[in-house]
């Protein structure tokens, strides 16, 4: 056999073996809040700009290091895009090192032409993802009652929303209907929380709710106003010098959680701005990763 052909066959085989597995959230024709348009994904420069088929992509730890818990990683991007690498796949790989099975959420953006009610689309996809992860627990060998969410920036807003809302917005009645929509814990990094002035990230608010959102809508989609005693344990981390999303967002969420006696931990770092990630963090901000690891162990993960 020609050596070049043989090499190509090996490369193709490797891409199948080592490529990431993804699971669509909705069966064809059953996606709620859709006009039924044929929308294709638009991905460029490590960012997702349009989502046609929402899904979750799975990243697994080694069998020897599996600690039997899972996490849904929700990339940020101001609800205008999704930073699916720096706050998606890279974060998922980090959680693999902690023994977690990680899923990266690719969710519909509010301004998609296929979306009927923009403000509901990300939440519907997130809730559906949690249900699907519970159904996949046996396949990937983690505890179905140890499924959390991790979100940064606007992804943190979606993650927090998944934790506080008890209403099921997924609409579809099928084999996943029996599973809970609520995560078992939340990790929020530089999160958008309040959509009200003066602490709102206006870009996220306008992309989700429009430029002339009413106070009623702003309050409805500000997670700190919907915390209850049943909200899951939450870890909040942010930089004091964040110029995009004021650290008051994390502080407001922490206060709301503590008022309801929810297990909550808050860490405000002196520096880090709105770019806390796996690398290039200033001095003490690098502590966010060991804090996550210790906090998860305290939860029993």
C-alpha positions, 0 to 999 in steps of 0.5 A: 500500500502506498505509504502516503495513503497508509499515513492518511488512513492512520490520521483519519483513524486517530481523529475518530479515536481521539476526537471529542464526542458531542450529544445534540440537546434536541431531536430534529424538529423538537427544539423549542422556541424555534422558527424551524429555520435551517441554521448552521453553526458559525465558528471563527477565531476560537469563538462561536458566533451562531449556533444551529444545533445546541449540544454538549461535548464530553471530556473524560478523565482517565479511569484511574483518576475519575472521582465520579462527579461531572460538571457543565462548562458554560463559555462566556461571551456577552451573549453575543458569542461563546469563547468555546476554547479559553472558557470552554474546552480548556476549562473542561480539560482542567476539570479532567485533571481534578477527576471530573467528567466535563461537558462543554455547552454550546447554547443558542445565542439570543440574537439567532434569527431562529429564536422566537423568545431570545431571553429563554433560548440559553436557559432552555439549552442549559436545562436540557443539558443538565437533564441529558448529563443525568441520563449519561451518568451510567455511560460515563461513570459518574454520580447523577447527583453530583452534577455541577455548573461552571460559568464565566462572564455571561456564561456565569449568568447562565450558570447562576440562572440554572441554579436559581430557577425551579421552573422547567423551560425545556417544554419537550416531554420525552425520556429526559423529562424525569430528570432534574433541571437543577445543578447540584453545585455552582462555580461562578468565575467573573460572573454577570449576575445583576442586569440592573444598573449601575452594576450590569454588564450592559452588553449582556443585558442588551443581547439577552433582553434588548435595549429597552428591557423593562424593570420587570424583565431585568429583575426576572433575569437577575439571578441574585433576586431569585435565590432560595433555600434550595439553591445549590452550594456556590463558589464565586470568584472575581477580580476587584479590578474587573472593568467589564463586570464589577465585582459587586456582581459576585458580592450581591450573589454571595449576600443573596445566598447567605441571606437564604443560608445557602453554602457559599464561598466568595473570593475577590482577587486584587487583580485579574480584570475580566481575563481570569483563565488557566494562564497569565493570571497575576500573582494571587489570582492563580489561586483560583484553581486550587481554591476550586479543587479544595472547595469541590473536595469539601463538597464531597466531589 
